Amino acid sequence: MKRVLNLFLAVLLVCTVNGLGDLQAQSNNKVAQLEKLSAIEKKPQKTIRKRTAAIRHSLKTAASAESVKLFGCMTYSSKWSTSENGEFGIYSFPAEEGTAFTPVKTAADFNLSAAVYADGKFCGYRVTTYGSTVYGVNYYLFDTDGWTRDIQQTLKASYDNYPISLAYDSKTKTIYGQFMSEAGTTRLCTVDLLSGQPTQVASTGDRMYFTLSFDKEGTLYGIADDGNLYTINTATGTAASIGATGIMPSNSQSATIDLNTGKMYWAAINNKLQSALYEVNLDNGKASLVSDYDETVVLLGLYTVPPAAALQAPAAVDKLSVNYTSPERLDANITFTAPNKTFEGDKLEGSLEVSIYVDHQKLTLENATVVAGAEFSTLYTFTEGTHKVEAFVSNAEGDGVKSKIEIYAGIDSPAAVGNLQFTLEDNHATVSWEAPVNGANGGHFDAELLKYILVRYPGNDTINAEYTATVFTEDLPDVLGNYYYTVTAVAEKAGVSTESNRIHFGSAFKGEFKETFDHASALDIFTIIDANEDGKTWAWINNAAGSDQLDKNADDWIITPPIELGTDYLYKLSFKTKGYGEFYTESFSTAFGSKNTVEGMLNALGDYTVSGDTYLEKSSVIEVQEAGTYYFGFHHTSQGMYMLYIDDIVIEPFIPTTAPDSVTDFTATPDPTGALKAVLTFKAPNKAINGDELTTLSKIEILKEGNVILTENEVEKGKEYSFTVDGVQGMNHYNVIVYDEQGRGRDAEKSVFIGTDIPQHVQNLIASWDDENDQAALLTWDAPAETGANGGFINPEELTYNYGTYLFGSIIDMATGIKETSYLMTTAGLTKQTYTQGYICAVSAGGKGAYTPFGIMLGTPLAFPFAESFTQGNVSTETWSVATVGGDDAWGMYQNGGSLDAQDEDNGYAMLVNKKAEADDSRLESPIINITGQDKLTLEFYLHTEDAELTVETTVNGTIYEAASEALRSDGSNEWTKVSLPLDQLAGNKRIQLGFRGKTEKAGARIAIDNITLTSGSTGIADNTADNSSIYSEGRNIILTGLKGVQVTVYSLDGKTITNASLHTDYEVIPMQHAGCYLVHTEKGVTKVLVK
């Protein structure tokens, strides 16, 4: 039975590296900080947009006629299937209504925690955490000209290096950031551009700034966790409040001030986890909506491209170049001509300050000035490799426009060969190409040294490593393959390889086959079949054949090329296999046949399961009945797992069929007392594998775990043999091989459990609520069967039991050595009802048996009476859960839409929908309800069914549900049917849970329930139409008429008493402080009232 816990509660997705809230910190301050960076909740997007529009309608503002173009690093989008596999990257979008995001550059490197644009560079941190521990901090610098990652630095894994927000001051050319600290406070730091190392400037106390932004004058603005806009002194860290934005921020986010317009833009996420773009007034702090998004996104490092220069600052330098003293040297003159015009085009005169950067680092120049219009040159020694050189000049108006070039210093490798062609005539191959004339990076190489490395595939065979011509010929072997060549040019250094076209050539493999998957081309001669057509199938992954099926159901074949096999030998198929981690267990099988199709795989070989990251060797023996061409297939069949690898496939002759056949009547009998011995009996063969009569036998070998433990040299055909052999506690594998003058014969194998066996499952495990402790459950069970899990010896009197819970990906034993068949499981500190799971296993001298699971809701019962109306598609009582008894579909929460609206007009109900045309059986389980002292109970609710039925069930112990009604169906209309069900049989119990068990048979069938109440009295919800009394709402008041002298109690849906009074008149008004749904209890029954 599958179970969905804490149904309908907001689920927060913790992301450890992209600023979506990832830690439980080491102090109260850190906890507060990190809760503010909590994760995006997975809500239906339609709902998010609807709420967003309603909340922000009053903030809406018209976009400017010429919208600003914004850029940001997207680290989360609700449109992504998962945040781990999302399209992290830089996106552009206009600052106008109807925002649409356009990717600029996407890569996993952009999965960042905080980021900032800094004068043509984009810098960011990735912080990796688990629990309250920081496990890694990495700093990245990207060049926005080509979005290359130029710098990656690893910093100390510490809260001191954990950024909250970053900003770049263009006036001082300095990155600032607010960082956490090991002390639990926050601090303002400067950041070294090249190393990412923060240096504290001042403490910022407990206040968190979700955004930091500089204007062109160097004033730092921050939007804090209280929703206010501040200016921040960059020397002291002190802040002055400007005003409230009107938005309460939550999660990582960013803002920027456009240096062209002076406007502040904020890619915000509020405390309801709704995201949108705002413009923030720098005078009063008020945020005005620019645009809602059609998705929920996190954008970091928001920026606009600043102007290239001030109007009266210098224009760009001209003729920027790097000139080496000789091609092979690293010292060179960096030269340019200074501009004689301003950026606006006016005449430029006088002395100008020179700035030159190499790989983002400013050079120290002996002479750092040049006259407008004059040439400038400086000598610099590069390191070998590719470099970016930037140069500009400055005057009193500011820095001029930058000029940039990419250069290569030192000896380069040759570029790729050109026009590579492969042709084949019969088996005669011709490969031709054109020699490279340039370096791979635009640098110098000595063309007189040119040679070529030729490699042929498949096989990765180096044909010639010092070939000097540009045409090569050879005769191909008659081996099946998809042939091609790579050619690599080599001078002082080796260049990049170029791959030719491919040509299929060769016939079937003869009697043997080997594939190590060292190159992707290995798959060219395999047949790959995506049998379930889900787009996920076999590929070349990590130097192996891999089937990546993350969370999918696999049905995928990889089939070898044809291999000719005869009847003179038994053949052996061997291969290596592994999975991905211990959490996933992969399933697959092997088979062979005469066609490379699913239908052709007629001969099953083996069924396997594998987990873990270490390759295991597997093998099968193959016997063909007639000579011919055969194919071997690997069929991945895992359900909801991840990755299966197959490597090093070998098919080879193994045993001649004239050798002895296997022994017959082979049995392995363990010692019945549990002693570490077994008796092996068998008959020696009379015939060879091919059925011919044997002449003589030379010996019999008995192997255990592949090692010979006994040899019998006096062997007679057809004779029965019996041997007592030693074993070890546990499963033992024995193999018997008969020899004659030709050598070994066919194997006979047996596995047997020796010693005290492992127990089977415990039986009849039941968890029941404890009479006294709401946070405890009494577990009872029966001992396992008297035979072990492997059919071996068990001593029932020596069994003990363990109680375990699931922690950190595995079951951890919390209590061991339990001698009785009962155990009181206790929990502590439950603040709400919680579905608690655990496991019981039996333990013998042979080891632990398999765990048997149980589950039960524990916690303080809800007060009586009980009501739930699923308002707005949520629950007001907790905790609800779902037990899926059969099928895949389960109960869920729904709002009005389609053809069904809530019965009580509160826009919410619970529903089970059949989506797959398979039978579904699912139970919606209520929270625990306290019914102490209630001797007459009535359950009322409204039901809607379409091709489905509902049965009401109840449990008085938390585990065993019993039917309390017959199968119920609504009246067949598109309306709701009221159900009133007496539950007097539950009187005398302390607590109960209600179960609404729905069954559907076909796609589109559905069951919905709404407006549930559990009350005392014969009629449940009061019907006030029979007399002159009435109970209704008017504004924020509950009105009661015709009830003079009646005692009235008003409850909230969670069972809290709001008021309790005796009415003195026939018209009474009870004011309600909050809107919501209330239960009004009188002697006539209970009335539900919705106060708006």
DOMAR-951459 format. One line per 10 residues: their letters; for each residue y, z, x of C-alpha. Coordinates in steps of 0.5 Angstrom, whole numbers. Example, Ala and Ser with C-alpha at 12.3 -4.5 7.8 and 13.67 -1.06 7.14 Angstrom:
BEGIN
AS	-9/16/25 | -2/14/27
This chain:
BEGIN
MKRVLNLFLA	0/0/0 | 7/-2/3 | 13/2/1 | 20/1/2 | 24/8/3 | 31/10/1 | 31/4/-4 | 38/2/-5 | 42/6/0 | 46/2/5
VLLVCTVNGL	42/1/11 | 46/1/18 | 44/-4/23 | 45/-1/30 | 47/-6/35 | 47/-3/42 | 51/-9/46 | 56/-12/41 | 60/-6/39 | 57/-5/32
GDLQAQSNNK	56/2/34 | 50/4/38 | 50/11/40 | 49/18/38 | 54/22/43 | 53/28/48 | 59/32/44 | 62/32/38 | 68/28/40 | 63/23/42
VAQLEKLSAI	59/23/36 | 66/22/32 | 68/16/36 | 62/13/36 | 61/14/28 | 67/10/27 | 64/4/31 | 58/4/26 | 54/-2/24 | 55/-7/19
EKKPQKTIRK	51/-6/13 | 47/-11/11 | 49/-13/4 | 49/-19/-1 | 55/-23/2 | 57/-25/-5 | 58/-18/-7 | 62/-17/-1 | 67/-23/-2 | 68/-20/-9
RTAAIRHSLK	70/-13/-7 | 74/-16/-2 | 78/-20/-6 | 79/-15/-11 | 81/-10/-6 | 86/-14/-2 | 89/-18/-8 | 96/-14/-8 | 96/-15/0 | 96/-23/0
TAASAESVKL	101/-27/3 | 103/-34/4 | 101/-37/11 | 106/-41/15 | 107/-48/14 | 105/-49/21 | 99/-44/22 | 98/-41/29 | 91/-43/32 | 87/-36/34
FGCMTYSSKW	81/-35/38 | 76/-30/39 | 69/-28/41 | 64/-27/35 | 59/-22/36 | 57/-21/29 | 56/-25/23 | 53/-24/16 | 51/-31/16 | 46/-30/22
STSENGEFGI	39/-29/21 | 39/-23/26 | 45/-20/30 | 40/-21/36 | 39/-28/35 | 46/-30/33 | 51/-35/35 | 55/-31/40 | 61/-34/43 | 68/-36/43
YSFPAEEGTA	71/-39/36 | 77/-42/34 | 80/-41/27 | 87/-42/24 | 92/-37/22 | 92/-39/14 | 88/-38/8 | 81/-41/7 | 79/-39/14 | 73/-43/17
FTPVKTAADF	71/-42/24 | 70/-47/29 | 65/-46/35 | 68/-47/42 | 63/-44/47 | 57/-40/45 | 52/-37/49 | 48/-30/49 | 53/-28/55 | 58/-27/49
NLSAAVYADG	54/-21/46 | 60/-16/48 | 62/-9/47 | 70/-11/48 | 73/-17/51 | 80/-19/53 | 84/-26/54 | 88/-25/61 | 92/-31/63 | 86/-37/63
KFCGYRVTTY	81/-32/64 | 76/-28/58 | 74/-22/61 | 69/-17/57 | 64/-11/58 | 57/-11/55 | 54/-4/54 | 47/-2/53 | 45/4/50 | 39/8/47
GSTVYGVNYY	40/14/43 | 46/18/46 | 45/15/53 | 48/9/56 | 43/5/60 | 48/-1/63 | 55/-3/63 | 56/-10/65 | 63/-14/66 | 64/-21/66
LFDTDGWTRD	69/-26/67 | 69/-33/64 | 74/-39/66 | 77/-41/60 | 78/-48/63 | 70/-50/62 | 68/-43/60 | 63/-42/66 | 61/-35/68 | 65/-34/74
IQQTLKASYD	64/-26/75 | 58/-21/73 | 59/-14/76 | 54/-8/74 | 58/-2/73 | 55/5/73 | 52/7/67 | 57/12/64 | 61/13/58 | 67/13/63
NYPISLAYDS	66/5/63 | 65/5/56 | 71/1/53 | 73/2/46 | 79/-4/46 | 82/-8/51 | 89/-12/52 | 93/-16/57 | 100/-15/59 | 103/-22/61
KTKTIYGQFM	109/-19/64 | 105/-15/69 | 99/-19/70 | 95/-13/68 | 89/-11/64 | 89/-4/60 | 84/-1/56 | 82/5/52 | 75/8/55 | 71/14/53
SEAGTTRLCT	70/19/58 | 64/24/60 | 68/29/57 | 68/26/50 | 75/25/50 | 79/18/50 | 83/15/56 | 88/9/58 | 86/6/64 | 88/-1/68
VDLLSGQPTQ	82/-5/69 | 81/-9/76 | 80/-16/74 | 75/-18/79 | 71/-12/79 | 72/-9/72 | 73/-2/75 | 77/2/70 | 82/7/73 | 85/12/69
VASTGDRMYF	92/12/67 | 93/18/62 | 89/21/57 | 89/19/50 | 86/25/47 | 81/24/41 | 85/18/38 | 81/12/38 | 85/5/38 | 81/0/35
TLSFDKEGTL	86/-5/37 | 91/-6/43 | 96/-11/44 | 102/-13/48 | 108/-17/46 | 112/-21/52 | 116/-15/53 | 110/-11/56 | 110/-6/50 | 103/-4/48
YGIADDGNLY	101/-3/41 | 95/0/38 | 92/1/31 | 88/7/31 | 83/10/27 | 88/13/22 | 90/6/20 | 97/7/23 | 100/2/28 | 103/6/34
TINTATGTAA	107/4/41 | 103/7/47 | 107/9/53 | 103/5/59 | 105/11/64 | 103/17/60 | 99/15/54 | 103/18/49 | 104/15/42 | 109/14/37
SIGATGIMPS	107/12/30 | 111/6/27 | 107/6/20 | 101/6/16 | 97/-1/16 | 94/0/9 | 87/-1/12 | 83/4/15 | 79/1/20 | 72/2/22
NSQSATIDLN	67/-2/27 | 69/-6/34 | 75/-11/32 | 81/-14/36 | 88/-16/35 | 93/-20/39 | 101/-21/39 | 102/-29/39 | 107/-30/45 | 110/-36/42
TGKMYWAAIN	112/-33/35 | 112/-25/36 | 107/-24/30 | 101/-20/31 | 95/-22/28 | 89/-17/26 | 82/-19/25 | 80/-13/22 | 74/-9/19 | 75/-4/14
NKLQSALYEV	72/3/13 | 68/-1/7 | 65/-6/12 | 70/-12/10 | 73/-16/15 | 79/-21/14 | 85/-23/18 | 92/-20/17 | 99/-20/20 | 102/-14/22
NLDNGKASLV	109/-12/21 | 111/-9/28 | 117/-6/25 | 113/-2/19 | 106/-3/21 | 104/-6/14 | 98/-11/14 | 99/-17/10 | 93/-21/8 | 93/-28/11
SDYDETVVLL	86/-30/10 | 79/-27/7 | 73/-30/11 | 67/-33/7 | 63/-28/11 | 63/-21/15 | 65/-22/22 | 66/-18/28 | 71/-22/33 | 73/-19/40
GLYTVPPAAA	78/-21/45 | 83/-24/39 | 88/-29/43 | 93/-35/42 | 94/-39/48 | 101/-37/51 | 106/-42/52 | 105/-46/59 | 111/-43/62 | 118/-41/60
LQAPAAVDKL	123/-47/58 | 127/-46/64 | 121/-44/69 | 119/-49/74 | 114/-55/72 | 108/-56/75 | 107/-57/82 | 105/-64/84 | 99/-67/88 | 95/-61/89
SVNYTSPERL	90/-62/94 | 85/-59/99 | 84/-63/106 | 79/-61/111 | 80/-62/118 | 74/-65/119 | 68/-66/113 | 63/-61/115 | 69/-55/117 | 71/-50/112
DANITFTAPN	78/-49/114 | 83/-54/110 | 90/-55/108 | 92/-53/101 | 98/-58/100 | 102/-60/94 | 109/-62/92 | 114/-57/89 | 117/-59/82 | 124/-62/82
KTFEGDKLEG	124/-61/74 | 124/-55/70 | 119/-54/64 | 124/-57/59 | 126/-63/64 | 132/-60/67 | 134/-61/74 | 131/-55/79 | 134/-53/85 | 133/-48/90
SLEVSIYVDH	128/-44/93 | 122/-42/89 | 116/-37/90 | 109/-40/91 | 103/-37/88 | 96/-40/90 | 89/-37/87 | 82/-39/90 | 77/-36/85 | 82/-32/81
QKLTLENATV	84/-28/87 | 91/-29/90 | 92/-31/97 | 97/-27/102 | 101/-33/105 | 105/-32/111 | 111/-37/108 | 111/-36/100 | 117/-40/99 | 119/-47/98
VAGAEFSTLY	125/-51/96 | 125/-55/90 | 122/-62/91 | 119/-61/98 | 112/-61/100 | 108/-54/102 | 102/-53/106 | 98/-47/108 | 91/-47/112 | 86/-43/109
TFTEGTHKVE	78/-42/111 | 74/-43/105 | 66/-40/104 | 61/-46/103 | 61/-48/96 | 65/-49/90 | 72/-46/89 | 77/-47/84 | 84/-47/87 | 90/-46/83
AFVSNAEGDG	98/-46/85 | 104/-45/81 | 112/-44/83 | 116/-39/80 | 124/-38/79 | 128/-32/76 | 126/-35/69 | 119/-34/70 | 112/-37/73 | 112/-45/73
VKSKIEIYAG	106/-49/70 | 99/-48/73 | 96/-54/77 | 88/-53/78 | 83/-57/82 | 76/-56/83 | 73/-57/90 | 67/-56/94 | 67/-53/101 | 62/-55/107
IDSPAAVGNL	56/-59/107 | 54/-61/100 | 47/-64/98 | 46/-71/95 | 48/-73/88 | 42/-75/84 | 39/-82/85 | 41/-87/80 | 37/-92/76 | 30/-89/77
QFTLEDNHAT	25/-93/74 | 17/-93/73 | 13/-99/72 | 5/-100/71 | 1/-106/72 | -6/-104/71 | -7/-98/75 | -1/-100/80 | 5/-96/79 | 12/-98/82
VSWEAPVNGA	18/-93/83 | 25/-95/84 | 32/-92/85 | 39/-93/88 | 41/-88/93 | 46/-83/92 | 53/-84/95 | 57/-78/93 | 55/-70/94 | 52/-67/88
NGGHFDAELL	59/-63/88 | 63/-68/90 | 63/-66/97 | 60/-69/104 | 53/-70/106 | 51/-75/112 | 48/-81/109 | 44/-83/115 | 40/-77/114 | 38/-79/107
KYILVRYPGN	30/-78/105 | 27/-77/99 | 21/-73/96 | 17/-76/91 | 13/-72/86 | 8/-75/81 | 6/-71/74 | 2/-69/71 | -1/-65/77 | 5/-63/81
DTINAEYTAT	3/-67/87 | 8/-69/92 | 6/-76/94 | 11/-76/100 | 16/-71/102 | 20/-76/107 | 20/-82/104 | 26/-87/107 | 26/-93/102 | 28/-94/95
VFTEDLPDVL	22/-97/92 | 15/-94/92 | 8/-96/90 | 1/-93/89 | -5/-94/85 | -6/-89/80 | -13/-85/79 | -17/-86/73 | -15/-79/70 | -12/-78/63
GNYYYTVTAV	-5/-76/63 | 2/-78/61 | 5/-80/68 | 12/-80/71 | 15/-78/78 | 21/-74/80 | 25/-77/86 | 30/-72/90 | 35/-74/95 | 35/-70/101
AEKAGVSTES	40/-70/107 | 42/-64/110 | 40/-60/104 | 36/-62/98 | 39/-65/92 | 37/-65/85 | 31/-68/82 | 31/-74/77 | 25/-75/73 | 23/-82/71
NRIHFGSAFK	20/-85/64 | 13/-83/62 | 7/-88/61 | 1/-86/58 | -5/-88/62 | -13/-86/64 | -19/-85/60 | -22/-78/58 | -24/-73/63 | -31/-73/66
GEFKETFDHA	-35/-67/65 | -29/-62/67 | -22/-60/65 | -17/-55/68 | -10/-54/66 | -5/-49/69 | 1/-51/65 | 5/-50/71 | 10/-55/69 | 12/-57/62
SALDIFTIID	9/-64/62 | 2/-61/62 | 3/-61/54 | 4/-68/54 | -3/-70/53 | -5/-64/49 | -5/-65/41 | 0/-60/38 | -1/-59/30 | 4/-54/26
ANEDGKTWAW	-1/-54/20 | 3/-50/16 | 9/-54/17 | 14/-48/18 | 18/-51/24 | 15/-46/29 | 9/-48/34 | 6/-49/41 | 11/-50/46 | 11/-49/54
INNAAGSDQL	14/-42/55 | 14/-38/61 | 9/-43/65 | 4/-43/59 | 3/-45/53 | 6/-41/48 | 6/-40/40 | 13/-37/38 | 12/-34/31 | 17/-28/31
DKNADDWIIT	16/-25/24 | 12/-31/21 | 5/-33/19 | 2/-37/24 | -2/-43/23 | -2/-47/29 | -7/-51/34 | -6/-53/41 | -12/-58/42 | -14/-61/49
PPIELGTDYL	-15/-68/51 | -21/-71/50 | -27/-69/55 | -34/-72/56 | -39/-67/56 | -47/-69/57 | -53/-65/54 | -56/-63/62 | -51/-57/62 | -49/-51/58
YKLSFKTKGY	-41/-51/59 | -36/-46/60 | -29/-45/57 | -25/-40/60 | -18/-38/59 | -13/-33/60 | -9/-30/54 | -4/-25/53 | 1/-23/47 | 8/-20/48
GEFYTESFST	9/-12/48 | 4/-7/46 | 7/-7/39 | 5/-14/37 | -3/-16/36 | -4/-23/36 | -10/-26/33 | -13/-33/35 | -19/-37/35 | -23/-42/39
AFGSKNTVEG	-27/-48/37 | -29/-55/39 | -31/-62/36 | -31/-69/36 | -24/-71/34 | -17/-68/35 | -15/-66/28 | -16/-59/24 | -22/-62/20 | -25/-64/27
MLNALGDYTV	-25/-57/30 | -32/-56/27 | -36/-52/32 | -33/-44/32 | -33/-41/39 | -30/-34/39 | -25/-30/35 | -20/-26/39 | -14/-21/38 | -10/-19/44
SGDTYLEKSS	-3/-15/45 | 1/-13/51 | 4/-17/57 | -2/-17/62 | -6/-23/62 | -14/-22/60 | -19/-27/62 | -24/-30/56 | -29/-34/56 | -35/-38/51
VIEVQEAGTY	-41/-42/53 | -41/-49/50 | -48/-53/48 | -47/-60/45 | -53/-63/42 | -51/-70/44 | -47/-73/49 | -40/-75/47 | -33/-74/48 | -30/-67/45
YFGFHHTSQG	-24/-63/44 | -23/-56/45 | -18/-52/40 | -14/-46/40 | -12/-44/33 | -6/-38/33 | -7/-34/26 | -3/-28/27 | 1/-26/21 | 8/-23/22
MYMLYIDDIV	7/-22/29 | 11/-25/35 | 8/-29/41 | 1/-31/44 | 0/-34/51 | -5/-39/53 | -6/-40/61 | -11/-43/66 | -16/-47/61 | -22/-49/65
IEPFIPTTAP	-28/-53/62 | -34/-54/67 | -41/-54/68 | -44/-48/67 | -52/-47/67 | -57/-53/67 | -61/-54/60 | -67/-54/64 | -66/-47/66 | -69/-41/62
DSVTDFTATP	-67/-40/55 | -64/-33/53 | -69/-27/52 | -71/-26/45 | -72/-20/40 | -66/-16/44 | -65/-9/42 | -60/-4/45 | -62/3/42 | -58/9/44
DPTGALKAVL	-61/16/45 | -61/20/38 | -59/26/41 | -52/24/44 | -55/23/51 | -52/18/56 | -58/13/56 | -60/7/52 | -67/3/51 | -67/-4/52
TFKAPNKAIN	-72/-8/49 | -73/-16/49 | -78/-21/50 | -78/-26/56 | -77/-33/54 | -83/-39/54 | -78/-45/54 | -72/-48/57 | -65/-48/54 | -67/-56/52
GDELTTLSKI	-74/-54/49 | -78/-56/55 | -84/-51/57 | -82/-47/63 | -87/-46/69 | -86/-40/72 | -80/-34/72 | -78/-31/78 | -74/-25/76 | -70/-21/70
EILKEGNVIL	-63/-18/72 | -60/-13/67 | -52/-12/68 | -48/-7/65 | -40/-9/65 | -42/-15/69 | -45/-11/75 | -53/-11/76 | -56/-5/75 | -63/-7/74
TENEVEKGKE	-68/-12/77 | -75/-14/75 | -78/-19/80 | -85/-19/76 | -84/-23/70 | -89/-26/65 | -87/-31/60 | -87/-29/53 | -88/-21/55 | -84/-16/52
YSFTVDGVQG	-80/-11/56 | -77/-4/55 | -72/-1/60 | -69/6/59 | -62/5/62 | -56/10/64 | -49/9/60 | -43/12/59 | -39/16/54 | -37/10/49
MNHYNVIVYD	-38/3/48 | -43/0/53 | -44/-8/54 | -51/-10/57 | -53/-17/59 | -60/-20/61 | -61/-26/65 | -68/-29/66 | -68/-34/73 | -73/-39/75
EQGRGRDAEK	-73/-43/81 | -67/-47/79 | -63/-41/78 | -60/-37/72 | -62/-38/65 | -58/-37/59 | -55/-30/58 | -57/-25/52 | -52/-20/51 | -51/-13/47
SVFIGTDIPQ	-46/-8/46 | -48/-1/44 | -44/6/43 | -47/11/47 | -46/19/47 | -42/22/42 | -39/17/37 | -32/17/35 | -31/19/28 | -30/15/22
HVQNLIASWD	-24/16/17 | -23/22/14 | -24/22/6 | -20/23/0 | -14/25/4 | -9/28/-1 | -2/31/0 | 1/35/-5 | 7/39/-6 | 7/46/-4
DENDQAALLT	8/51/-9 | 14/55/-6 | 17/51/0 | 20/44/-3 | 20/42/4 | 13/43/5 | 6/39/3 | -1/42/3 | -6/36/6 | -13/36/4
WDAPAETGAN	-19/32/6 | -26/31/6 | -30/30/13 | -32/23/15 | -38/20/14 | -44/23/18 | -45/17/22 | -40/15/27 | -35/9/27 | -40/5/32
GGFINPEELT	-46/8/28 | -48/13/33 | -49/20/33 | -44/25/30 | -44/33/30 | -41/35/24 | -40/42/26 | -36/40/32 | -31/36/29 | -24/38/29
YNYGTYLFGS	-17/35/26 | -11/32/29 | -4/32/24 | 1/26/27 | 7/23/26 | 10/16/28 | 15/17/33 | 18/12/38 | 13/6/36 | 7/10/36
IIDMATGIKE	3/16/33 | 4/23/36 | 0/28/35 | 4/34/32 | -2/39/31 | -9/39/34 | -15/43/34 | -15/44/26 | -22/47/24 | -21/47/17
TSYLMTTAGL	-20/41/12 | -13/43/10 | -7/43/13 | 0/46/11 | 5/40/13 | 12/43/14 | 19/40/15 | 26/43/16 | 33/41/15 | 32/36/10
TKQTYTQGYI	39/35/7 | 36/30/1 | 30/28/-1 | 26/24/4 | 20/20/4 | 15/24/9 | 10/20/12 | 4/23/17 | -3/22/19 | -10/26/20
CAVSAGGKGA	-15/24/24 | -22/27/26 | -24/29/33 | -31/29/36 | -33/30/43 | -33/22/43 | -26/22/42 | -21/21/36 | -22/17/30 | -18/12/27
YTPFGIMLGT	-12/15/23 | -11/16/16 | -4/15/13 | -1/19/7 | 6/19/5 | 10/24/0 | 17/25/-2 | 20/32/0 | 26/36/-1 | 30/40/-6
PLAFPFAESF	28/37/-13 | 34/35/-18 | 37/39/-23 | 35/38/-30 | 36/34/-35 | 36/27/-31 | 39/21/-32 | 40/14/-28 | 44/8/-30 | 44/4/-24
TQGNVSTETW	51/3/-24 | 54/-3/-20 | 47/-4/-18 | 47/3/-14 | 43/9/-15 | 47/16/-17 | 41/20/-15 | 37/20/-9 | 32/19/-6 | 28/13/-10
SVATVGGDDA	23/9/-7 | 18/3/-8 | 11/3/-7 | 8/-4/-7 | 1/-4/-10 | -1/-11/-10 | 3/-18/-8 | 9/-18/-4 | 15/-17/-9 | 18/-11/-10
WGMYQNGGSL	23/-7/-14 | 30/-8/-13 | 37/-7/-15 | 41/-12/-19 | 48/-13/-22 | 50/-17/-28 | 49/-25/-27 | 45/-30/-29 | 42/-29/-36 | 41/-21/-36
DAQDEDNGYA	47/-16/-36 | 46/-9/-36 | 44/-5/-42 | 50/0/-42 | 55/-5/-39 | 56/-1/-32 | 54/-8/-28 | 47/-5/-26 | 40/-5/-27 | 33/-4/-23
MLVNKKAEAD	29/-10/-23 | 22/-13/-21 | 22/-21/-20 | 16/-25/-18 | 18/-30/-13 | 12/-33/-10 | 7/-34/-16 | 2/-29/-14 | 0/-23/-18 | 5/-17/-16
DSRLESPIIN	4/-10/-18 | 10/-5/-16 | 12/2/-18 | 19/4/-17 | 19/12/-16 | 24/17/-18 | 27/23/-14 | 23/29/-15 | 26/33/-22 | 26/40/-23
ITGQDKLTLE	23/41/-30 | 21/49/-29 | 22/52/-36 | 22/46/-40 | 17/46/-45 | 18/39/-49 | 20/33/-45 | 23/26/-47 | 24/20/-43 | 28/15/-45
FYLHTEDAEL	30/8/-42 | 31/1/-44 | 26/-5/-42 | 27/-12/-41 | 20/-16/-40 | 19/-23/-39 | 12/-25/-38 | 10/-18/-35 | 9/-11/-37 | 11/-4/-35
TVETTVNGTI	7/2/-35 | 10/9/-34 | 7/14/-29 | 8/21/-27 | 6/25/-22 | 6/33/-21 | 3/33/-14 | 7/28/-11 | 1/23/-9 | -3/22/-15
YEAASEALRS	0/18/-21 | -3/18/-28 | -1/13/-33 | 4/17/-39 | 4/10/-43 | 0/4/-45 | 3/-3/-42 | 10/-4/-45 | 13/-10/-46 | 20/-12/-49
DGSNEWTKVS	21/-15/-56 | 21/-22/-53 | 28/-23/-54 | 33/-24/-48 | 36/-17/-51 | 34/-10/-48 | 29/-5/-52 | 29/2/-52 | 23/6/-50 | 23/13/-52
LPLDQLAGNK	16/17/-49 | 15/24/-50 | 12/28/-44 | 10/34/-47 | 3/34/-43 | 8/36/-36 | 10/42/-39 | 8/48/-34 | 9/44/-28 | 15/46/-23
RIQLGFRGKT	17/39/-21 | 15/32/-23 | 16/24/-21 | 17/19/-25 | 14/12/-24 | 15/5/-27 | 10/1/-25 | 11/-7/-26 | 6/-12/-26 | 7/-20/-26
EKAGARIAID	3/-26/-26 | 7/-32/-25 | 13/-34/-21 | 20/-32/-25 | 16/-27/-29 | 21/-20/-29 | 21/-13/-31 | 28/-10/-32 | 30/-2/-33 | 36/1/-35
NITLTSGSTG	39/7/-37 | 34/12/-36 | 34/20/-38 | 29/25/-38 | 31/31/-43 | 28/37/-47 | 28/36/-54 | 25/32/-59 | 30/26/-59 | 32/26/-52
IADNTADNSS	39/22/-52 | 43/24/-58 | 44/20/-64 | 50/22/-67 | 50/17/-73 | 46/21/-77 | 52/26/-79 | 59/26/-78 | 59/29/-70 | 61/24/-65
IYSEGRNIIL	62/24/-57 | 65/19/-54 | 70/17/-48 | 78/16/-48 | 81/14/-42 | 79/20/-37 | 77/25/-43 | 71/26/-47 | 72/27/-54 | 68/31/-58
TGLKGVQVTV	69/31/-66 | 65/35/-72 | 62/40/-67 | 65/46/-68 | 62/52/-66 | 57/48/-62 | 55/50/-54 | 57/44/-50 | 55/43/-43 | 57/37/-39
YSLDGKTITN	53/35/-33 | 54/29/-27 | 48/25/-26 | 46/29/-20 | 45/35/-24 | 52/39/-23 | 55/43/-28 | 62/40/-30 | 64/45/-35 | 60/49/-40
ASLHTDYEVI	64/52/-47 | 63/53/-54 | 67/49/-58 | 72/52/-63 | 75/46/-67 | 72/40/-70 | 76/36/-65 | 76/38/-57 | 78/34/-51 | 75/35/-44
PMQHAGCYLV	79/32/-39 | 75/29/-33 | 78/29/-26 | 74/23/-24 | 71/17/-27 | 64/16/-28 | 58/17/-32 | 56/24/-35 | 51/27/-39 | 54/32/-45
HTEKGVTKVL	48/37/-47 | 49/40/-54 | 44/43/-59 | 43/36/-62 | 41/33/-55 | 44/29/-49 | 49/24/-50 | 51/19/-44 | 58/18/-43 | 62/13/-39
VK	69/15/-37 | 73/9/-34
